[in-house]
Amino acid sequence: MLDHEAVWAWKRPYLAAAAAGAFEGEAAPQLHAWADHHPTARAYARFRGAVARHGRDWRRWPGRMGRGQLAPGDVDAEEERLHLFCQWAMDRQLGELAGRVEARGQLLALDLAVGSNPAGFDVWQEQDLFVHGASVGAPPDFLFSLGQDWGFPPMHPWRSRESGHRHLRDCLRHHLAHARLLRLDHVMGLHRLFWVRPGGGGCYVRYPTEELFALTCLEAWRRGATLVGENLGTVPMEVHEALARHGVLGTWVQQAFWWGLLHGGFQAAPEASVASFSTHDMPTFAGFWSGADIEDRRDLGLLDERAAAAEHEGRDGLRRAALGYLGTTPQASMAEAFAASVGELADGAAELAVVNAEDLWFEPRPQNVPGTLHERPNWRRVAALPLEDWDEAPATAEALARLARRSLPPGPA
């Protein structure tokens, strides 16, 4: 498991030395000019300077500082300079990366998260925009019977409108400065969000959908970027219709639609979509195929023994149905089933096909278990293989060969 604190402690002195060199060397004019054109980066750096002095949670800061007002003496100047340098360096590196991949005919893809850390910079700087005392989540469903509380505050829809949706616009422009493909996490948030009350329960709150879609599509059009909406889970039909109407790609997850094989409701990936076997919030291929996700939910107390046994029985039937649909033998191994799964993604109608790198070596554990915080070490498990060895993973060669069929123009091999 990755120890983020230890990694930061190791990196910090090197970054501090690089920051000192940048501010005092030949790059200083470029850095200051960049900062003048990115006032939010300056504000963020000041915020981090205050964090170094007063603690990570601004909600515990005294007086005006907790209300979003900082004076020069409130911040650690060295920390402020460090974080301004890091933002400048990261922006330059993203720009260089975007240029390299574009020269190869590829796209840099980024992700616009659905929310912000309640103790973080966005909520501190835009306190009137966020609703304090509520959080965003999801109602109970098949996978999460207790519902989900994601722990970050929702934006107030009418206060956002009063500002011309400035915060969303700024976030979009920041991402689209380099990305030519942008995934909109929980795109249903442009329609409605489930607000969770302290202690449980909640309700859906609607947002000005057409205004938000118009702004999002306009910013993408200005940059020549493609938008992908994550429209998974409990999503009303109006969301899918809006994506189609505005030319935004949807998301199709093979694992979810396989359940339709058992009930006569299977739907192949549509053209205007990005297809994958799973997402970071779902079991990996090996975890799903082995039923490890069922055991994990039992360990979390979301399933009792009887329910877990019933789910294992249902999973057995689903595996048989999937193997029949994929055209393999009933005795096919997990590796053979995965190869057939990638083949379906590659040969399907979806605009883009995505394969999780960890599936190449049959990682059984997910990176994230939604609705958990301390129960599971989310976003901390390092890859089992270093990047340099991914080509040696058991399923890499066949998976890439199948995907290459999709990428190459028709003609002689």
Residue pairs with C-beta under 8 A, 6 or more apart in sequence:
1 377
1 380
1 381
1 382
2 380
2 381
2 382
3 380
4 380
12 82
15 82
15 85
15 86
16 78
16 82
18 85
18 89
19 81
19 82
19 84
19 85
19 86
20 81
21 27
22 28
22 31
22 85
22 88
22 89
23 31
23 81
23 85
31 84
31 85
31 88
34 41
34 88
34 91
35 41
35 42
35 84
35 88
38 87
38 91
40 170
40 174
41 84
41 87
41 88
41 91
42 84
43 121
43 125
44 83
44 87
44 121
45 80
45 81
45 82
45 83
45 84
45 87
46 70
46 75
46 80
47 58
47 70
47 121
47 124
47 125
48 79
48 80
48 82
48 83
48 121
49 74
49 75
49 76
49 77
49 79
49 80
49 83
50 58
50 61
50 65
50 70
50 74
50 75
50 76
51 58
51 79
52 75
52 76
52 79
53 74
53 75
53 76
54 60
54 61
54 62
54 65
54 74
55 61
56 119
57 119
58 65
58 66
58 119
58 124
59 66
59 118
59 119
60 66
65 74
67 127
68 124
68 125
68 127
91 177
91 178
94 108
94 177
94 178
95 177
95 178
97 108
97 178
98 108
98 178
98 179
98 180
101 107
101 108
102 108
102 180
107 179
107 180
107 181
107 226
108 178
108 179
108 180
108 181
109 179
109 180
109 181
109 182
109 183
110 175
110 178
110 179
110 181
110 182
110 183
111 182
111 183
111 185
112 171
112 172
112 175
112 182
112 183
112 184
112 185
113 185
114 136
114 150
114 185
114 186
114 189
115 136
115 150
115 152
115 153
115 154
116 122
116 123
116 130
116 152
116 153
117 123
117 152
118 130
118 132
118 135
118 151
118 152
118 153
122 130
122 167
123 130
123 152
123 153
126 167
128 156
128 159
129 155
129 156
129 159
129 160
129 163
129 167
130 153
130 154
130 155
130 156
131 153
131 154
131 155
131 156
131 195
132 153
133 198
134 153
134 154
134 195
134 196
134 197
134 198
134 202
135 149
135 150
135 151
135 152
135 153
135 154
135 195
135 196
136 150
136 152
136 153
136 154
136 189
136 193
136 194
136 195
136 196
137 147
137 148
137 149
137 150
137 194
137 195
137 196
137 202
138 144
138 147
138 148
138 150
138 194
138 233
138 234
139 147
139 194
139 202
139 234
140 146
140 147
141 147
141 233
141 234
143 297
144 302
144 370
144 371
145 302
146 302
146 371
147 196
147 200
147 202
147 371
148 370
148 371
149 196
149 371
150 370
151 373
154 193
154 195
154 205
155 167
157 205
157 206
157 207
157 208
160 167
160 168
160 207
160 208
161 208
161 211
165 211
165 212
165 215
168 212
168 215
168 216
169 215
169 219
172 182
172 215
172 216
172 219
172 220
173 219
175 182
176 182
176 219
176 220
176 222
176 223
176 225
177 223
179 225
180 223
180 224
180 225
180 226
181 225
181 226
181 227
181 228
182 220
182 225
182 226
182 227
182 228
183 228
183 229
183 230
183 274
184 190
184 216
184 227
184 228
184 229
184 230
184 248
185 230
186 230
187 229
187 230
187 231
187 239
187 243
187 248
188 231
188 233
188 235
188 236
188 239
189 207
190 207
190 209
190 212
190 213
190 216
190 242
191 206
191 207
191 209
191 236
191 238
191 239
191 242
192 204
192 205
192 206
192 207
193 204
193 205
193 207
194 202
194 203
194 204
195 202
195 203
195 204
195 205
196 202
209 242
213 242
213 246
213 248
216 227
217 227
217 246
217 247
217 248
220 226
220 227
226 249
227 247
227 248
227 249
228 248
228 249
228 250
228 251
228 274
228 352
229 239
229 243
229 248
229 249
229 250
229 251
230 251
230 279
231 239
231 240
231 243
231 250
231 251
232 251
232 253
232 256
232 279
240 250
242 248
243 249
243 250
243 272
244 250
244 272
247 272
249 272
249 273
249 274
249 351
249 352
250 270
250 272
250 273
250 274
251 273
251 274
251 276
251 279
252 269
252 270
252 273
252 274
252 275
252 276
252 350
253 275
253 276
253 277
253 278
253 279
253 282
254 269
254 275
254 276
254 277
254 278
254 341
254 344
254 345
255 277
255 278
255 282
255 283
255 288
256 282
257 266
257 267
257 268
257 269
258 266
258 318
258 321
258 322
258 325
259 318
260 266
260 267
261 318
261 321
261 322
261 324
261 325
262 314
262 317
262 318
262 321
266 325
268 348
268 349
269 275
269 345
269 348
269 349
269 350
270 349
270 350
271 349
271 350
271 351
272 351
273 350
273 351
273 352
274 350
274 351
274 352
274 353
274 354
275 345
275 348
275 350
275 352
275 353
275 354
276 345
276 353
276 354
276 355
276 356
277 285
277 341
277 342
277 345
277 355
277 356
277 359
278 284
278 285
278 288
278 356
280 366
280 367
280 368
281 366
281 368
281 369
281 370
282 288
282 293
282 366
283 292
283 293
283 366
284 356
284 358
284 359
284 362
284 363
284 364
284 365
284 366
285 334
285 338
285 341
285 356
285 359
285 362
286 292
286 334
286 359
286 362
286 363
286 364
287 293
287 296
287 363
287 364
287 365
287 366
289 319
289 334
289 337
289 338
290 334
290 364
291 311
291 312
291 315
292 364
292 365
293 366
294 303
294 308
294 311
294 312
294 315
295 308
296 369
297 303
297 308
298 304
298 305
298 307
298 308
300 369
300 372
300 375
300 376
303 311
319 337
320 330
322 337
322 341
323 329
323 330
323 332
323 337
323 340
324 330
326 337
326 340
326 341
326 343
326 344
327 340
328 336
328 337
328 340
332 340
334 362
335 362
335 394
335 395
338 359
338 362
338 395
338 399
339 395
339 398
339 399
339 402
342 355
342 395
342 398
342 399
342 402
342 403
343 402
345 353
345 354
345 355
345 403
346 353
346 402
346 403
346 405
346 406
347 405
347 406
353 403
353 406
355 399
355 403
357 383
357 390
358 367
358 383
358 384
359 395
360 390
360 393
360 394
360 395
360 396
360 399
361 384
361 385
361 393
361 394
361 395
362 394
362 395
363 383
363 384
365 381
367 378
367 379
367 381
368 376
368 378
368 379
369 375
369 376
369 378
372 378
385 392
385 393
390 396
391 397
